[in-house]
């Protein structure tokens, strides 16, 4: 399986789909609730059915918003 850790969600989904994987997404957020707009893959798990579960979280990438 190809690694998509750190990639933007859209990029990760398209790369895995091109490789023939079915993709599911689980979004997590920090305890403080300060979720940013740049959604990136923080974990990927190969599932029993051969698909991939991507865990994603939003990151603040602009320092002065």
Secondary structure as UniProt FT lines:
FT   TURN            5..6
FT   HELIX           9..18
FT   TURN            19..20
FT   STRAND          23..28
FT   TURN            31..32
FT   STRAND          38..46
FT   TURN            48..49
FT   STRAND          52..59
//
